[in-house]
Each structure stands twice: as C-alpha cells, then as structure tokens.
Amino acid sequence: MSDEHDYKIEAKAYTTSSSGAAASSDERPDEQELYHSKSWWTTYVFSQDAKYIGVQYLCASTAIAVLALVLSVLMRVQLAYPDLNVLSPSAYYQAITMHGMIMVIFFLTALFLGGFGNLLIPLMCGARDMVFPFVNMLSFWIFLLSLLVLVASYFVPGGPTGAGWTLYPPQSITAGTPGNLWGLVLMLVSIVLFVVGFTMGGLNYVITVLQARTRGMTLMRLPLSVWGIFVATIIALLAFPALLVAGLMLLLDTVLGTSFYMPAIIAVSNFGKEVTTDGGSPILFQHLFWFFGHPEVYIVALPAFGIVSDLISVHARKNIFGYRMMVWAIVAIAALSFIVWAHHMFVAGMNPWFGFFFAITTLLIAIPTGIKMYNWVLTLWRGDIHFTVPMLFTLGFFITFLNGGLTGMFMGNVGTDIALSDTYFVVAHFHFTIGIAPVLVVFGALYHWFPLMTGRMLNEGLGKLHFWITFIGAYAIYFPMHYQGLQGVPRRYYEMYDSIYASSTGLNEFITIVTIVVAVSQLIFFYNVINSAIRGEKSKRNPWKANSLEWQTPTMPPKHGNWNKLPVVYRWPYDFSVPGADKDYIPQNVPPSQVRRAKVEKT
Amino acid sequence: MNAAFVVFLLFLLVVVGTLLFHILSPWWFTPLASNWSSIDNAILITFWVVGFVFLALGGFMVYCLWKYRHQRNRKAEYKPEDKKLELILTVVSAIAVVGLLAPGLSVWGDYIKVPKGAVKVEVLGYQWGWNYRLAGEDGVLGTTSIHNISDENPYGLDLNDPNGKDDLMVQDADLHLQIDIPVEFLLRAIDVLHNFYVPEFRAKMDMVPGLVTYYWIIPTKTGEYEILCAELCGTGHYAMFGTVIVEEESDYTNWLAQQITFESALAQNKIKNKTIQLAENTK
C-alpha cells in the first residue's frame, strides 16, 4: 500500500548520501550530537553510553535479585521445616518484605526499563544514544545508591522493616513490627531515591522514542519490545509519583509523628512511646499505594509482553500476528491499569460500593490481555518454529502467563475474591503473573540479546538445561499453592502450628525441595553467562536472522555511536517469510528496490 | 526421538498435568459452614470458564509446536492481520468477561446487604487476639470510642449511653454462635489492621482502626471453626488464633447466661478497687 511512499524515502535517502560531499554533517537534521568518553573511567564506569548503562542496570538488579532469591529459599525452608528454626518470626517477616520489594521494584522494574530499555531503545530506534546521556548516567548511579541504602537496612538497629512490601500503616510504624524505625526509614529513603533515579532514566526513554527515531522509523514500525518499554515507562512516570507521595507522608508519620495515615490507636510506637496520633486514615495509604501498585504490575508486564512478541516472531520465522492490535492492546492495558487499583482492597474495609466498579474495570483488562495471548499463539500457527533457547523461554512464559492471567479472573472478581483474598491463592497468582512469567522473559531476552552485549553466544545446551529446570520447577512450586489457598491457608504466616489448615504439610515440603533445586540451578545460568562472555562462540553479525535494527549495526557488538551512518528504515520489523523474497527475513533497513519480487503486505 | 518431540511432549505434559492435578488434588475447599454457597458456586463457574480457556489455548499451543516445528523446506505463512478473526476473538472474550462478572457481582451485592434482624456481634481485634461484645437484652450495642478505652473499660464504651450498660463482654478468644441465625459482625481494631477470617464461612473483611467494618453470615453447621487473622499485623500475626463455636439454641443460651454485662463488670471493678483501697488504707 505505501510502497510508493517508501521508494520516495529511499530516493531521498540516496540523494542525501550522494550529495553528502556537498552538505556538511551538521546540516543533516537527523544527526545526533554525541558525547565521547576520554578515559577508561568515563567509558566503563561513569559511562554515558546507553548500552553500557543498560548492562550496568542488568548486573546491579540481578545482584540484588540474588539476595531476594536467597531470602525466598530461607522462607521456604522455614515453612516446610519449622523445627530447624532457620528464621525467627521477625526475620521471616523481614524476609518477605525485602523479597517482595526487591523483586518488584529493584529487580524487575529496574531490569526491564533500566536494563533492556537502555540496551534496546537507541539501537532499535536507530539512534546513536539516548537523548540525555549525562542524566542517563546519573539515573544508574542514583539507582545504585538506592540499592545501597536498601541493603544498609540489614545493618541498623532493628534490622530492615518487616511490614510486608505493602508497608501498610499503622502496622509499619508501631512497635509490634520489626524494623519499625530505622528499617522503615531506610526503606522509604531507598524508594524515594529509586523514584528520583528512575524519573531521570524514564524521561530519557520516552523522549528518545519520541524524538530520536531514525528516518523512516514511524511509530507503527517500532518493534513491540520498544512499544512495551515505552508505554511501561509512561505509566511508570505517572504512577511512581503516587508512591513517592505515599512514601514521603509515611516517612513524616514515622519520624515526626504526624497523622496522615494514623488514626487514634492504642499501641506503642517508635522510641517506645504511646501513639498519640488522631484522625489519619490507614485506607488512604492503601489507595495511594495501589494507585502506584497496580500500574506497577504492568510496568513489569508490558516490557515482557513486548519482548515476547519479538522473540516469538523471530524464532517462529513469522510476522507477529495482528501488530496493530498488539500495539493498541498495550495502550489499552496501560490506560485501564490506572482505574483498577482498588481490586487489591476489596476486603480492606473501603466503601463496599467501590467493589462493583473496580471488579468491572479489572475484568475488562482481560479483553486486551486476551487479544495478546491469542495473537502470540496465532503467530506460532503456520509458523516455522525453531526450538532455540529464547523460543523455549517464550513458550514457558506463554503457559505460565496463561495460567496466571486466568487465575486473575478469581482475584479481580469481587465475589470470588472474598474467599481467596489473603490466602496462598494470591501468592500463587501473582508469582505466576509478575514473578515467574517476566523472569522467564528476562532469561529468554538475555539468551537472545547476549551477543549485543558481548559479541558472543550463550551455550545452547546449558541454556536448555537451565530452561527445563527453571520452567518445570517454577510451575511445580506455584501451581499447587493455588490449592492451599482454596483450602484457606493464609499468606504471610510464619508457621501454621497444628491448625487444620496445615494439612498440606507434605505439599509444603515438596514445594520447598523444588525451590531449592530451582534456586541452585540458577548457578548453571551464571556459569553460562560468565563462561560464554569469556570464551563463548563468537557471534555472527545477525545470529538469529532478525529484522530489527539492533542486529544491523556494522560491528558486533555495536560500537559507541552504534552506526557509521544512521540507517534508513523502509519496513516494519516483522517481514519474515515474505512470499517472493529470497531469504526468509527482510531487515528493516533493506530498501524495496533490493527485494523487488517480495510481495509485502504491511509496511 | 528428536529434540522437537521432547519439547512437544514436555509441554503437553505440563498442560495435561495441570488438568490432572486439578481433578485429583486432595487439597480443596474446607466443608462449607455458612450460607455463602454462592461464593463457592461463583468460584466453580470461574473454574469451568478459565479451565476451558486454559485447555483451548494451551492445547492449541502444544498442537502448533508439533505441527509447525521447523523442518526442511517449511516456510511460515505470511499474514500480518486477520481483522475478522481478531474481531470474533474480542467479542468472545467480552462475552466470557460478562459471564464471569454476573455471578461475582451478584454475590458481592448480597455480601454487603445485611438482612434485617441479624444479630449484631462486635469483634475487636488487637495485637494479637480477639474479643467480642454482644448486645444485651435491649438488642442494641452501646456506642464506643477508642479514647474511652481503659483497663476497666476495655471496649471503650460510652458511660453515658444507656444502651451499653447491658452489653455482654466476651473477653475470650472463643465466640459462640447460634446455628441458622443471621449474624452481622461489626469489626473494630484498636491498634493496627487485622482481618476476621473463618475459612469455613468463606467470608472475611479487614478491621481498620478508626472505622467499623462489617460482613454477615448465617452459620449452617454446628462445630468448632478456627479464626485466622488474614491481614499482616506484626510479628504475632501467625499466632492470632481464635475459635468460633456454632451450636444449637440450648447450648448457646447456656453460654450466653455465663457472660457478664458491662454494668456488672464495672460494679465488680468498683468493689475490687474499693477492697484494694481499704487494704492500702489499713496498711
């Protein structure tokens, strides 16, 4: 349809290059000013190159995730073998809090947006770098500072806060909770720093996507990875301020004894004093927290959705099915994510009439999410499926997210949530949707894009071993938990005593053993990464025969500035197996004149 | 046996295993002991709908894995969009969503509408235990305020409110209920959030300091049921147990007769205080 238009772009691009001798480089409107580092320190440590910053984000967030993983193993051992007493009640509650907060914010959010956002956005948009490289560097260093503050809470009197990652007052402030002073203060300061750092990076990602795309790269030609990260960043920029405000007011209630969230209560607070607050509303905190907290789910999920769309298309050698619907589904999910937050509060004591409204909006999200599920599986249909490691992780994601999305129909529907809320059913549901599913995407993405970072391939055999243990193991850990929840086992219980709800003790032991196996098997992955980075097989220029621009750079891995001459884009990134074309893929920067016989339908 | 077959087989195993686990699981609802069979039914309807979707999509994926696995000379189809198919799938999903919302919303409508004449029972949560208060002969609970709470007045009753004088104070973790009589639980917390949850009743609601929240049930089966706190409330959260005992009218009346009213508790305290005072004076 717009082939003619593309020939015009092509003609124009040729004119620019042929008259390049006449036009000096600073007259070219699409050329980006670029910072060049001068020393080792400014190249590798205080780097302003988005690719390096992306890798720094990946490493830092993975390092903190290892702490969260160790905590989860300790919790599972405590639950299955209470006699071993590996954790005290206080340490257990501190572990659930740190595990939750790290995984949701400091690992997954930082990894998808800071890590893959930095690595992929400039390359996929055909830019030389982010638009504000210095601010981008600051973003990472503030993130690192927030991690240090978070970890420091293990070394202050009282230890880290044990209020649960939701930090609900009054409990987070009063003396019945571990770490109710220094631990809570450090947690809140760490969150404030994270939001500040993220905002610097987030503005970069959004403006780079909007302003620095290369010639011919229209929004509707962006790879879905970029769409996912771009829209997730927008919702993060809108949602994190709510967390910031909620956190700052909680900080004031903690340190200065104000009453934003604190009603009159009878309890001992910080410094061993009776609480003398009055008139605050604990439910206000919950509204603010979930106004951030629900979009947060999609801040993690949308980049995963986008990346999966690209992986499934490349490795099934088929165009993503229904690209435009996929884009609009991402936008619809993002918009809806701001009016569903109180489904986390159906039984929190808010006005009961809210239940109807929030149940309806929540289940509406199932429609765009369903469209994405259908389109992924329709991409496999009549494809040419290569069982590469990234494809395996993608398939694992599909089954996991299918399961987790469907159990969301129990949690999001107010009538069924009454019985299941605050039980292990919830634990199972959210680990499937924003725990295991995104983590499987992270692994798939790392196996896929590892050559971009190191110029080498990850070992495939080890990758497959790692995949099967992780996927089947994680599924076996969380799937049975739904049934503990049906039985009524409440979450956040340090121990079940001889309660009748402890009748799933055998199941608890099974889950714990599998957890240990899966946790230890991650060493395979770390070994693979380190070993392959040093002596892995050298990657070809476009090892997966993909179409998107990140694989079309002149060197592998791409150098500073990414391209010699900025590429010109003529097509969408999903021209796989086009009838009439010689190869089964046509990269985005291949002009129509080079593939004249290809019968392209969408551009 | 090639690698593609192994992949196909393992994914098939996961999908079939999910179904089998669901059917064979020994872990399931505890036997229902309240009127909320509609909650169980809504959950079962949801299981049927989502179970069908899981098998359809999961099964289709597994089928595609085998049918469209990479082989020599295979070429993928090139078909960017199919508007008709996408429209049909969207409409079908929307119908399924409406079908799931209907039972869920109708349950919630019943849950928040307390029937007239339900017996009011106040549940007071604290770190880490439960107390209860029943209306006395007048059938009305006296008004309370957290500012009135003291050792003599553990519920913070308003001393000037005549309705509170005959309120029965159950300062014990066990609560007795009479079978087949609707009960409205009025939920209070004096320190942090708690949640009054009895799995056999299927019902729960947070208790929020500064608010009185509620839900209602009709106990339908005699027996003893564990009360669990379902909202993280500090290090003792997991140990905040209590028991609800549902019994026939005669047993319930006996238990009721043993409970003391607020007025007599105050009087006893006065006598006790006076004795202490006298003892101090004679020293």
Interface residues (C-beta under 8 A of the other chain):
Chain A: P89 S90 Y93 G162 A163 G164 T166 Y168 P170 Q171 T174 G176 T177 P178 P263 A264 I265 I266 A267 G280 S281 P282 I283 A316 R317 K318 N319 F321 G322 Y323 R324 M325 V347 A348 G349 P352 W353 G355 F356 A359 I360 L363 L364 A366 I367 G370 I371 M373 Y374 N375 V377 L378 L380 W381 R382 G383 D384 I385 H386 F387 L392 L395 F398 I399 L402 N403 L406 T407 M409 F410 N413 V414 G415 T416 I418 A419 L420 S421 D422 T423 W468 I472 Y475 F479 P480 Y483 Q484 L486 Q487 G488 P490 R492 Y493 Y494 E495 M496 Y497 S499 I500 Y501 S503 S504 L507 Y574 F576 S577 V578 P579 D584 K599 E601 K602
Chain B: A3 A4 V7 L10 F11 V14 V15 T18 F21 S25 W27 W28 F29 T30 W36 S38 I39 D40 A42 I43 T46 V49 V50 V53 F54 L57 G58 F60 M61 C64 L65 Y68 R69 H70 R74 K75 A76 E77 Y78 K79 P80 E81 D82 L85 E86 L89 T90 S93 A94 A96 V97 L100 L101 P103 G104 L105 S106 V107 W108 G109 Y111 I112 Y126 Q127 W128 I146 H147 I149 L187 I190 D191 V192 L193 N195 Y197 P199 E200 R202 A203 K204 M205 D206 M207 V208 P209 G210 L211 T213 E226 L228 C229 A230 E231 L232 C233 G234 T235 G236 H237 Y238 A239 F241
